[in-house]
């Protein structure tokens, strides 16, 4: 049944449209970049994502969601078939084909785009003035799915005959490939192919044609290579060969010895029945690496097992003899020297097994006179296992005079080839200044700890940044140029905007004649003007006809009532706007209520509601 439709032809067209729309496939959800946030429900776009089976597919936007934190715009789409319109309107008796996804072959490699690469025959000149024939490929990979670039050449034998292809593989980030070791003044057939992340390799590639290499030339006065005569090069080669034989013998002997010690060494590297996984040198931090959770503290050297157990290497656990710890040894040395003492302590260890290797060096230089002391301590560790690697260095310089202690500590750490860290920490009686630089798989960080940060011209120190009450404050800044869309801030003092807050919701409440609150947001102002921007999107079912009304309130007082009429389903529609309000100083709550004016029929559902409050200084 079609309400208010009084013409049988129109009813037939609407029925046909309902049937054809029901054949469209949905939903297709695509997360997009911020550039797509301007597209709204009802817009049509062309989607070309072959790995999803969408090849140049026309699609209609049903819903748009925007994430203010990440700026990701998520579009929900439905396929749109152009052929359904003439069929539904009766201008043709041929029904459109049933819409569906295109086939996708994961073994199909990316086609190298024409013009993306060029090849040039040339001669490359060396530092000694000699030239050698070469083919130079230049270009750029246009597809992010490509993992390797394959550059190929084959010698022309004349008469349309060629030799075998010679290939070299390179990173997809490469822009220039030099192929050397070719015959001088000869023709070579050149091409570029790609290999994708699924190991699909193009068989034909981009044909770059026949290129002629340059000439080969050697200076007539050449008597040495890198400053060495042929006799010197021969002597060095003999020496390297002999060293290789000796190294091979030493490696075999070491392997046999380590193989015998494997069981004992493995048992020695167990803690509470679990194999030790990591050795840490770190300031206070929590992190997880695979199945190993670890916690480290600055000036702490230890190892953590999967069960959470740990041991610590420090003065009370490191022994200088089977019965004496490092701390006891230092105390004994100090007692022997009376009020004045000096000591140099060093311990190094290295161990290798079939499962891993570790090398550790601890050095301490200590001087003490009465209550005054100075010390330099260094700890260096390198460790590898079958699935992890760590290299770290910790150095501390400290002095103590009349009960006052100051120290400078430097930490360098590299873990598993995926993270690195550098820390500089200065401590004087508990007041700390430091810098930390860290790089991980997903984020890099540069952090400062200080009461104030200064810049110097060599004579005067200027302090534009300071920390007061837990806030970073800046002063005496000069900005010569501010580019549009380059500043993201909750408040800009001295400009037009002082406070800006926004929120969005996605309720599914049915909207009817009784007003329904769909969004609420509060703002604290100093009594200046407030700009209220709102956007309400609703879904209309197939039988809906009528209108929509949005009422904007501040603290329960109606500020605006906006309405739309003549809305018909099945679509997503909405209304929005901007109004200016001038509340008094304090916290104010703005709300939006939606209702359907009298005379509407069918179902209307609230989809996306957004509101943004902006306090204007001027």
VEXDREN-2710 file (C-alpha; in Angstrom, 1 decimal):
% VEXDREN-2710
k/r/px/py/pz
1/UNK/0.0/0.0/0.0
2/UNK/1.3/3.5/-0.9
3/UNK/-0.2/6.3/1.1
4/UNK/-1.4/9.4/-0.7
5/UNK/-0.6/7.8/-4.2
6/UNK/-3.7/8.3/-6.4
7/UNK/-2.3/7.2/-9.7
8/UNK/-1.9/3.5/-10.6
9/UNK/1.1/4.2/-12.9
10/UNK/2.9/6.0/-10.1
11/UNK/2.1/3.2/-7.7
12/UNK/3.6/0.7/-10.1
13/UNK/6.7/2.8/-10.5
14/UNK/7.2/3.0/-6.7
15/UNK/6.6/-0.7/-6.3
16/UNK/9.2/-1.4/-9.0
17/UNK/11.7/0.9/-7.3
18/UNK/11.2/-0.9/-4.0
19/UNK/11.9/-4.2/-5.7
20/UNK/15.0/-3.0/-7.5
21/UNK/16.3/-1.2/-4.4
22/UNK/15.9/-4.4/-2.4
23/UNK/18.3/-6.1/-4.9
24/UNK/21.1/-3.6/-4.2
25/UNK/23.8/-5.0/-1.9
26/UNK/24.6/-3.3/1.4
27/UNK/26.1/-2.3/3.8
28/UNK/29.6/-1.5/2.5
29/UNK/31.6/0.3/5.3
30/UNK/34.7/2.2/4.3
31/UNK/36.9/4.2/6.7
32/UNK/38.2/7.2/4.7
33/UNK/40.6/10.1/5.2
34/UNK/39.5/13.6/6.4
35/UNK/39.0/14.8/2.9
36/UNK/35.8/12.7/2.7
37/UNK/34.1/14.4/5.6
38/UNK/32.4/16.9/3.2
39/UNK/30.4/14.1/1.5
40/UNK/26.9/13.6/3.0
41/UNK/24.2/10.9/2.9
42/UNK/22.5/11.0/-0.5
43/UNK/25.8/11.7/-2.5
44/UNK/26.9/9.1/-5.0
45/UNK/30.6/8.2/-5.4
46/UNK/32.6/5.7/-7.4
47/UNK/34.5/3.1/-5.4
48/UNK/37.4/1.3/-6.9
49/UNK/38.9/-1.3/-4.4
50/UNK/39.5/-4.5/-6.4
51/UNK/40.6/-6.6/-3.4
52/UNK/37.0/-6.0/-2.0
53/UNK/35.4/-7.0/-5.3
54/UNK/34.5/-3.3/-6.0
55/UNK/35.8/-2.2/-9.4
56/UNK/34.6/1.3/-10.5
57/UNK/31.4/0.6/-8.6
58/UNK/28.9/3.5/-8.3
59/UNK/27.6/3.6/-4.7
60/UNK/25.2/5.8/-2.7
61/UNK/26.2/7.1/0.8
62/UNK/23.7/6.0/3.4
63/UNK/25.5/7.2/6.5
64/UNK/28.5/9.3/7.5
65/UNK/30.3/9.2/10.8
66/UNK/33.1/11.5/11.8
67/UNK/35.6/10.8/14.6
68/UNK/36.9/14.1/16.0
69/UNK/39.8/12.4/17.7
70/UNK/41.3/10.6/14.6
71/UNK/39.5/12.7/11.9
72/UNK/38.5/9.4/10.2
73/UNK/35.3/9.6/8.2
74/UNK/33.4/6.3/8.0
75/UNK/31.0/6.0/5.1
76/UNK/28.2/3.4/5.0
77/UNK/27.3/2.7/1.3
78/UNK/24.8/0.8/-0.8
79/UNK/25.3/-0.1/-4.5
80/UNK/23.5/2.1/-7.0
81/UNK/22.5/0.6/-10.4
82/UNK/21.7/3.2/-13.1
83/UNK/19.7/0.7/-15.2
84/UNK/17.0/0.4/-12.6
85/UNK/15.6/3.9/-13.3
86/UNK/14.4/3.5/-16.9
87/UNK/13.1/0.0/-16.0
88/UNK/11.2/1.2/-13.0
89/UNK/9.8/4.2/-14.9
90/UNK/8.6/2.0/-17.8
91/UNK/10.9/3.5/-20.5
92/UNK/12.4/0.1/-21.1
93/UNK/11.2/-3.5/-20.6
94/UNK/14.8/-4.9/-20.1
95/UNK/15.5/-5.3/-16.3
96/UNK/19.0/-4.4/-15.1
97/UNK/21.5/-7.0/-14.2
98/UNK/21.5/-8.1/-10.5
99/UNK/24.2/-6.0/-8.8
100/UNK/27.1/-7.9/-7.2
101/UNK/30.8/-7.9/-6.4
102/UNK/33.5/-8.3/-9.0
103/UNK/35.8/-11.3/-8.9
104/UNK/39.3/-10.8/-7.4
105/UNK/42.3/-13.1/-8.0
106/UNK/44.8/-12.8/-5.1
107/UNK/47.5/-14.3/-7.4
108/UNK/47.1/-11.4/-9.8
109/UNK/50.0/-9.0/-9.5
110/UNK/49.8/-5.2/-9.7
111/UNK/50.2/-3.9/-13.3
112/UNK/53.1/-1.5/-13.7
113/UNK/51.5/1.8/-14.8
114/UNK/52.7/3.1/-18.1
115/UNK/55.1/6.0/-17.7
116/UNK/56.0/5.2/-14.1
117/UNK/59.5/4.0/-15.0
118/UNK/62.1/4.8/-17.6
119/UNK/65.3/3.0/-18.7
120/UNK/68.5/4.7/-20.0
121/UNK/71.6/3.2/-21.5
122/UNK/74.7/5.0/-20.2
123/UNK/78.2/4.6/-18.9
124/UNK/78.9/5.3/-15.1
125/UNK/82.2/7.0/-14.2
126/UNK/84.2/5.8/-11.2
127/UNK/86.4/7.9/-8.9
128/UNK/89.5/6.9/-10.8
129/UNK/88.1/8.2/-14.1
130/UNK/87.2/4.8/-15.5
131/UNK/83.7/4.2/-17.1
132/UNK/81.7/1.0/-17.2
133/UNK/78.5/0.3/-19.2
134/UNK/75.2/0.3/-17.4
135/UNK/71.4/0.5/-17.6
136/UNK/69.8/3.1/-15.2
137/UNK/66.1/2.6/-14.3
138/UNK/64.3/5.6/-12.8
139/UNK/60.8/5.8/-11.5
140/UNK/58.4/5.3/-8.5
141/UNK/56.1/2.6/-7.3
142/UNK/52.5/3.8/-7.3
143/UNK/50.8/0.9/-5.5
144/UNK/51.3/0.4/-1.7
145/UNK/50.7/-3.4/-2.1
146/UNK/54.0/-3.8/-3.9
147/UNK/56.8/-5.3/-1.8
148/UNK/59.6/-5.8/-4.3
149/UNK/60.6/-4.1/-7.6
150/UNK/62.2/-6.4/-10.2
151/UNK/64.4/-4.8/-12.8
152/UNK/65.3/-7.0/-15.7
153/UNK/67.6/-6.8/-18.8
154/UNK/68.5/-9.3/-21.6
155/UNK/71.1/-9.0/-24.2
156/UNK/70.0/-8.6/-27.8
157/UNK/71.7/-11.3/-30.0
158/UNK/70.5/-9.8/-33.3
159/UNK/67.8/-10.9/-35.7
160/UNK/65.1/-10.6/-33.0
161/UNK/66.8/-13.1/-30.7
162/UNK/67.7/-12.4/-27.0
163/UNK/69.6/-14.0/-24.2
164/UNK/68.2/-15.0/-20.8
165/UNK/66.6/-12.3/-18.5
166/UNK/68.9/-11.1/-15.8
167/UNK/66.9/-9.9/-12.7
168/UNK/67.6/-7.8/-9.6
169/UNK/65.1/-7.1/-6.8
170/UNK/64.8/-3.9/-4.8
171/UNK/62.8/-2.2/-2.1
172/UNK/59.5/-0.5/-3.2
173/UNK/60.9/2.8/-1.9
174/UNK/63.7/2.8/-4.5
175/UNK/63.7/5.6/-7.1
176/UNK/66.9/4.7/-9.1
177/UNK/68.3/1.3/-10.0
178/UNK/71.8/1.0/-11.6
179/UNK/72.4/-2.3/-13.4
180/UNK/76.2/-2.8/-14.0
181/UNK/78.4/-5.6/-15.3
182/UNK/77.0/-5.3/-18.9
183/UNK/78.7/-5.5/-22.3
184/UNK/79.9/-2.2/-23.6
185/UNK/78.0/-0.5/-26.5
186/UNK/75.5/-3.3/-26.6
187/UNK/71.7/-3.4/-26.9
188/UNK/69.7/-4.7/-24.0
189/UNK/65.9/-5.3/-23.7
190/UNK/64.6/-3.7/-20.4
191/UNK/61.5/-4.1/-18.3
192/UNK/60.2/-3.6/-14.8
193/UNK/57.9/-6.0/-12.8
194/UNK/56.4/-6.0/-9.3
195/UNK/55.8/-8.6/-6.6
196/UNK/52.9/-7.9/-4.2
197/UNK/52.5/-8.6/-0.5
198/UNK/50.7/-11.9/-1.4
199/UNK/53.8/-13.0/-3.4
200/UNK/52.0/-12.5/-6.7
201/UNK/54.5/-11.7/-9.4
202/UNK/53.8/-10.0/-12.7
203/UNK/54.9/-12.1/-15.6
204/UNK/55.2/-9.5/-18.3
205/UNK/55.8/-6.2/-16.5
206/UNK/56.3/-2.8/-18.2
207/UNK/58.3/-3.1/-21.4
208/UNK/60.8/-0.2/-21.6
209/UNK/62.3/-1.1/-25.0
210/UNK/65.8/-1.6/-26.3
211/UNK/68.6/0.5/-24.6
212/UNK/72.2/0.8/-25.7
213/UNK/74.9/0.7/-23.0
214/UNK/77.9/3.1/-22.9
215/UNK/81.6/2.4/-23.5
216/UNK/84.1/0.7/-21.2
217/UNK/87.2/2.7/-20.5
218/UNK/90.2/2.4/-18.1
219/UNK/92.8/5.2/-17.7
220/UNK/96.1/4.3/-19.3
221/UNK/98.0/5.3/-16.2
222/UNK/96.1/3.0/-13.8
223/UNK/98.7/1.2/-11.7
224/UNK/96.8/0.6/-8.5
225/UNK/93.3/0.0/-7.1
226/UNK/92.4/2.1/-4.0
227/UNK/96.1/2.9/-3.6
228/UNK/97.2/-0.8/-3.6
229/UNK/99.5/-2.4/-6.2
230/UNK/98.6/-5.9/-7.6
231/UNK/101.3/-7.4/-5.4
232/UNK/99.9/-5.7/-2.3
233/UNK/96.4/-6.9/-3.2
234/UNK/97.6/-10.5/-3.7
235/UNK/99.4/-10.4/-0.3
236/UNK/96.3/-9.1/1.4
237/UNK/94.2/-11.8/-0.2
238/UNK/96.6/-14.5/1.0
239/UNK/96.5/-13.0/4.5
240/UNK/92.6/-12.9/4.6
241/UNK/92.5/-16.5/3.3
242/UNK/94.8/-17.7/6.1
243/UNK/92.8/-15.8/8.7
244/UNK/89.6/-17.4/7.4
245/UNK/91.1/-20.9/7.8
246/UNK/92.1/-20.1/11.4
247/UNK/88.7/-18.6/12.2
248/UNK/86.9/-21.6/10.8
249/UNK/89.0/-23.9/13.0
250/UNK/88.3/-21.8/16.0
251/UNK/84.6/-21.7/15.3
252/UNK/84.4/-25.5/15.0
253/UNK/86.3/-25.9/18.3
254/UNK/84.0/-23.4/20.1
255/UNK/80.9/-25.1/18.7
256/UNK/82.0/-28.5/20.0
257/UNK/82.8/-27.0/23.4
258/UNK/79.5/-25.1/23.6
259/UNK/77.5/-28.1/22.5
260/UNK/78.8/-30.1/25.5
261/UNK/77.9/-27.2/27.9
262/UNK/74.4/-26.6/26.5
263/UNK/72.4/-28.5/29.1
264/UNK/74.2/-27.1/32.0
265/UNK/74.0/-23.5/30.6
266/UNK/70.3/-23.9/29.8
267/UNK/69.6/-24.9/33.4
268/UNK/71.6/-22.0/34.7
269/UNK/69.4/-19.6/32.7
270/UNK/66.2/-20.8/34.3
271/UNK/64.3/-18.8/37.0
272/UNK/61.7/-20.7/38.9
273/UNK/61.5/-23.2/36.1
274/UNK/60.9/-20.6/33.4
275/UNK/63.5/-19.5/30.8
276/UNK/64.7/-15.9/31.2
277/UNK/63.5/-13.8/28.3
278/UNK/64.7/-10.2/28.8
279/UNK/67.3/-8.1/30.5
280/UNK/66.1/-4.6/31.2
281/UNK/67.8/-1.3/31.9
282/UNK/65.0/1.3/32.0
283/UNK/63.5/4.2/33.9
284/UNK/60.1/3.6/35.4
285/UNK/58.0/2.2/32.7
286/UNK/55.5/-0.7/32.0
287/UNK/55.5/-2.5/28.6
288/UNK/54.6/-5.8/27.0
289/UNK/56.7/-7.6/24.4
290/UNK/54.9/-10.7/23.0
291/UNK/54.0/-12.9/25.9
292/UNK/56.4/-11.3/28.3
293/UNK/55.3/-8.4/30.6
294/UNK/58.1/-6.4/32.1
295/UNK/58.5/-3.6/34.6
296/UNK/61.8/-1.8/35.0
297/UNK/63.1/1.0/37.3
298/UNK/65.9/3.5/36.5
299/UNK/69.3/2.2/37.7
300/UNK/67.9/-1.3/37.8
301/UNK/69.5/-4.2/35.8
302/UNK/67.5/-7.4/35.8
303/UNK/65.8/-10.2/33.9
304/UNK/62.1/-11.0/33.7
305/UNK/60.5/-14.4/33.1
306/UNK/57.0/-15.2/31.6
307/UNK/55.8/-16.1/35.2
308/UNK/56.7/-12.6/36.4
309/UNK/59.7/-13.5/38.5
310/UNK/62.8/-11.3/38.3
311/UNK/66.3/-11.1/39.7
312/UNK/68.4/-7.9/40.0
313/UNK/72.1/-7.4/39.4
314/UNK/73.4/-4.8/41.9
315/UNK/76.0/-4.3/44.6
316/UNK/74.2/-6.7/47.0
317/UNK/73.8/-9.6/44.4
318/UNK/77.0/-9.3/42.3
319/UNK/79.8/-11.2/44.0
320/UNK/83.5/-10.6/43.7
321/UNK/84.3/-14.0/45.2
322/UNK/82.3/-17.1/46.1
323/UNK/81.5/-15.6/49.5
324/UNK/81.8/-11.8/49.2
325/UNK/79.4/-9.4/47.5
326/UNK/80.4/-6.2/45.7
327/UNK/78.9/-4.1/48.5
328/UNK/80.8/-6.0/51.2
329/UNK/84.0/-5.6/49.2
330/UNK/83.5/-1.9/48.9
331/UNK/82.8/-1.6/52.6
332/UNK/85.9/-3.5/53.4
333/UNK/88.0/-1.3/51.2
334/UNK/86.6/1.8/52.7
335/UNK/87.2/0.5/56.2
336/UNK/90.7/-0.4/55.4
337/UNK/91.5/3.1/54.2
338/UNK/89.8/4.9/57.1
339/UNK/88.0/8.2/56.3
340/UNK/89.6/8.3/52.8
341/UNK/89.1/5.5/50.2
342/UNK/89.4/5.0/46.5
343/UNK/88.5/1.9/44.5
344/UNK/88.2/0.8/40.9
345/UNK/85.9/-2.2/40.5
346/UNK/85.2/-4.1/37.3
347/UNK/83.3/-7.2/36.4
348/UNK/82.7/-8.7/32.9
349/UNK/81.0/-11.9/31.8
350/UNK/80.1/-13.5/28.5
351/UNK/78.2/-16.7/27.9
352/UNK/77.0/-18.3/24.6
353/UNK/74.7/-21.3/24.1
354/UNK/72.9/-22.8/21.1
355/UNK/69.8/-20.8/22.3
356/UNK/71.4/-17.4/22.8
357/UNK/74.3/-15.3/24.1
358/UNK/74.8/-12.6/26.7
359/UNK/77.7/-10.3/27.5
360/UNK/77.7/-8.0/30.5
361/UNK/80.3/-5.4/31.8
362/UNK/80.0/-3.5/35.1
363/UNK/82.6/-0.9/36.0
364/UNK/82.7/1.4/39.1
365/UNK/85.2/4.1/40.1
366/UNK/84.7/5.3/43.7
367/UNK/86.5/8.0/45.8
368/UNK/85.5/8.9/49.3
369/UNK/86.9/11.4/51.9
370/UNK/85.0/11.6/55.2
371/UNK/81.3/12.4/54.2
372/UNK/82.2/13.5/50.7
373/UNK/82.1/11.0/47.8
374/UNK/82.4/10.8/44.0
375/UNK/81.6/7.9/41.8
376/UNK/81.4/6.8/38.2
377/UNK/79.4/3.7/37.3
378/UNK/79.0/2.1/33.9
379/UNK/76.9/-1.0/33.0
380/UNK/76.9/-2.4/29.4
381/UNK/74.8/-5.4/28.3
382/UNK/74.2/-7.2/25.0
383/UNK/71.9/-10.2/24.8
384/UNK/70.4/-12.3/22.0
385/UNK/68.1/-15.3/21.9
386/UNK/66.3/-17.0/19.1
387/UNK/63.4/-14.5/19.1
388/UNK/64.8/-11.4/20.8
389/UNK/67.9/-9.1/21.1
390/UNK/68.8/-6.3/23.5
391/UNK/71.8/-3.9/23.6
392/UNK/71.9/-1.3/26.4
393/UNK/74.4/1.0/28.2
394/UNK/73.9/2.8/31.5
395/UNK/76.4/5.4/32.8
396/UNK/76.1/7.4/36.1
397/UNK/78.3/10.1/37.5
398/UNK/77.6/11.3/41.1
399/UNK/79.0/13.3/44.0
400/UNK/78.0/13.7/47.6
401/UNK/79.1/16.6/49.8
402/UNK/77.8/17.6/53.2
403/UNK/74.7/15.4/52.8
404/UNK/73.9/16.9/49.3
405/UNK/73.9/14.4/46.4
406/UNK/73.8/15.2/42.6
407/UNK/74.1/12.7/39.7
408/UNK/74.0/12.6/35.9
409/UNK/72.7/9.3/34.3
410/UNK/72.7/8.4/30.7
411/UNK/70.8/5.4/29.3
412/UNK/71.0/3.9/25.8
413/UNK/68.9/0.9/24.9
414/UNK/67.9/-1.0/21.7
415/UNK/65.4/-3.9/21.8
416/UNK/64.6/-6.4/19.1
417/UNK/65.3/-4.0/16.2
418/UNK/61.9/-2.4/16.7
419/UNK/62.4/0.0/19.6
420/UNK/65.2/2.3/20.8
421/UNK/65.5/4.7/23.8
422/UNK/67.9/7.3/25.0
423/UNK/67.6/9.0/28.4
424/UNK/69.6/11.8/30.1
425/UNK/68.6/12.4/33.8
426/UNK/70.1/15.0/36.1
427/UNK/69.2/14.7/39.9
428/UNK/70.3/17.2/42.6
429/UNK/68.8/16.3/46.0
430/UNK/65.5/15.1/44.4
431/UNK/65.1/17.9/41.8
432/UNK/65.2/16.3/38.4
433/UNK/65.9/17.6/34.9
434/UNK/66.0/15.2/32.0
435/UNK/65.4/14.3/28.3
436/UNK/63.9/11.1/27.0
437/UNK/63.8/10.1/23.3
438/UNK/62.0/6.8/22.5
439/UNK/61.0/5.1/19.2
440/UNK/58.7/2.2/19.0
441/UNK/56.8/0.3/16.3
442/UNK/53.9/2.8/16.2
443/UNK/55.0/6.0/17.9
444/UNK/58.1/8.1/18.6
445/UNK/58.4/10.4/21.7
446/UNK/60.7/13.2/22.8
447/UNK/59.9/14.2/26.4
448/UNK/61.4/16.9/28.7
449/UNK/61.3/17.0/32.5
450/UNK/62.3/20.5/33.9
451/UNK/60.7/23.4/35.7
452/UNK/61.5/25.7/32.7
453/UNK/63.1/25.4/29.3
454/UNK/65.4/28.1/28.0
455/UNK/66.9/29.1/24.6
456/UNK/70.2/31.0/24.6
457/UNK/71.9/33.4/22.1
458/UNK/75.2/32.7/23.7
459/UNK/74.9/35.6/26.2
460/UNK/71.4/35.7/27.6
461/UNK/69.1/32.8/28.5
462/UNK/65.4/33.2/27.5
463/UNK/62.7/31.0/29.2
464/UNK/59.7/30.9/26.9
465/UNK/58.4/27.6/28.4
466/UNK/57.8/26.8/32.1
467/UNK/55.6/24.4/34.2
468/UNK/53.4/26.0/36.8
469/UNK/50.8/24.1/38.8
470/UNK/51.0/21.1/36.4
471/UNK/50.5/23.2/33.3
472/UNK/53.0/24.1/30.5
473/UNK/53.0/27.8/30.1
474/UNK/54.5/29.8/27.2
475/UNK/55.3/33.5/27.0
476/UNK/57.1/35.9/24.7
477/UNK/56.3/33.9/21.6
478/UNK/56.2/35.7/18.2
479/UNK/54.3/34.1/15.3
480/UNK/54.9/35.7/11.9
481/UNK/52.5/33.5/9.9
482/UNK/49.7/31.1/10.9
483/UNK/48.5/28.8/8.1
484/UNK/44.8/27.9/7.9
485/UNK/43.8/24.5/9.3
486/UNK/47.2/24.2/11.0
487/UNK/46.3/24.9/14.7
488/UNK/44.1/22.5/16.7
489/UNK/43.5/24.0/20.2
490/UNK/40.8/24.1/22.8
491/UNK/41.4/27.8/23.4
492/UNK/43.3/30.6/21.7
493/UNK/43.7/33.7/23.9
494/UNK/43.6/37.0/22.2
495/UNK/41.8/35.7/19.1
496/UNK/38.2/35.1/18.3
497/UNK/37.7/31.7/19.9
498/UNK/38.2/31.0/23.6
499/UNK/36.5/27.7/24.1
500/UNK/35.2/25.1/21.6
501/UNK/33.6/21.7/22.5
502/UNK/31.8/19.2/20.3
503/UNK/30.0/15.9/20.7
504/UNK/28.1/13.4/18.5
505/UNK/25.7/10.6/19.2
506/UNK/24.1/7.9/17.2
507/UNK/20.8/7.0/18.9
508/UNK/18.2/4.7/17.4
509/UNK/15.2/6.2/19.2
510/UNK/12.0/6.4/17.1
511/UNK/10.9/10.0/16.6
512/UNK/7.2/10.9/16.9
513/UNK/4.9/13.6/17.9
514/UNK/6.3/13.7/21.4
515/UNK/9.6/15.6/21.5
516/UNK/12.7/13.4/22.2
517/UNK/16.0/14.8/23.4
518/UNK/18.7/13.4/21.2
519/UNK/21.9/15.3/22.4
520/UNK/23.1/17.4/25.3
521/UNK/26.4/19.3/25.7
522/UNK/27.6/21.8/28.4
523/UNK/30.0/24.7/28.1
524/UNK/31.5/27.0/30.7
525/UNK/31.7/30.6/29.6
526/UNK/33.0/34.0/30.9
527/UNK/29.8/35.7/29.7
528/UNK/30.7/36.2/26.1
529/UNK/28.7/35.1/23.0
530/UNK/28.3/31.4/22.3
531/UNK/27.9/30.0/18.8
532/UNK/25.8/26.8/18.6
533/UNK/26.2/24.7/15.5
534/UNK/24.0/21.6/15.2
535/UNK/23.4/18.8/12.6
536/UNK/20.7/16.2/13.0
537/UNK/20.4/13.3/10.5
538/UNK/17.4/11.0/10.5
539/UNK/16.4/7.9/8.6
540/UNK/13.0/7.8/6.9
541/UNK/11.4/4.4/6.2
542/UNK/9.7/3.7/2.8
543/UNK/6.3/4.8/4.0
544/UNK/7.3/8.1/5.8
545/UNK/5.8/11.4/4.6
546/UNK/5.8/14.5/6.6
547/UNK/8.3/16.8/8.3
548/UNK/10.9/17.1/11.1
549/UNK/11.3/19.8/13.8
550/UNK/14.4/20.5/15.9
551/UNK/14.1/22.6/19.1
552/UNK/17.3/24.0/20.6
553/UNK/17.3/24.8/24.3
554/UNK/19.7/26.5/26.7
555/UNK/19.1/25.4/30.4
556/UNK/15.6/24.4/29.4
557/UNK/14.8/27.7/27.6
558/UNK/13.8/27.4/23.9
559/UNK/16.3/29.3/21.7
560/UNK/15.2/28.2/18.3
561/UNK/12.6/25.9/16.6
562/UNK/13.6/24.8/13.1
563/UNK/11.4/22.6/10.9
564/UNK/11.4/20.9/7.5
565/UNK/8.4/19.7/5.6
566/UNK/7.6/17.5/2.6
567/UNK/10.1/14.8/3.6
568/UNK/9.5/11.3/2.0
569/UNK/11.2/8.0/2.5
570/UNK/13.0/5.8/2.1
571/UNK/16.1/8.0/2.5
572/UNK/18.3/9.6/5.1
573/UNK/17.6/13.3/5.6
574/UNK/18.1/15.9/8.2
575/UNK/18.4/19.6/9.2
576/UNK/21.0/21.7/10.9
577/UNK/22.0/25.2/11.5
578/UNK/24.0/27.8/13.4
579/UNK/22.6/30.2/16.1
580/UNK/24.2/32.8/18.3
581/UNK/23.5/33.0/22.0
582/UNK/24.7/35.3/24.8
583/UNK/24.4/33.6/28.2
584/UNK/25.8/34.9/31.4
585/UNK/29.1/33.8/32.9
586/UNK/29.0/30.2/34.2
587/UNK/28.2/26.6/33.0
588/UNK/25.3/26.3/30.5
589/UNK/23.7/23.1/29.0
590/UNK/22.4/23.1/25.5
591/UNK/20.1/20.4/24.4
592/UNK/18.3/19.4/21.1
593/UNK/14.9/17.8/20.9
594/UNK/13.4/16.3/17.8
595/UNK/9.7/15.7/17.0
596/UNK/7.4/15.1/14.0
597/UNK/4.7/17.8/13.4
598/UNK/1.1/16.8/13.0
599/UNK/0.0/15.1/9.8
600/UNK/3.1/12.9/9.3
601/UNK/2.8/9.1/8.7
602/UNK/5.3/6.3/8.7
603/UNK/8.5/5.8/10.9
604/UNK/11.3/8.2/11.4
605/UNK/14.5/7.2/13.3
606/UNK/17.2/9.4/14.7
607/UNK/20.6/8.4/13.2
608/UNK/23.5/10.9/13.7
609/UNK/23.3/14.0/15.9
610/UNK/26.1/16.5/16.3
611/UNK/26.5/19.7/18.2
612/UNK/29.4/22.1/18.5
613/UNK/29.6/25.0/21.1
614/UNK/32.1/27.8/20.4
615/UNK/32.6/30.7/22.9
616/UNK/33.5/33.9/20.9
617/UNK/35.8/36.4/22.5
618/UNK/34.8/39.2/20.2
END
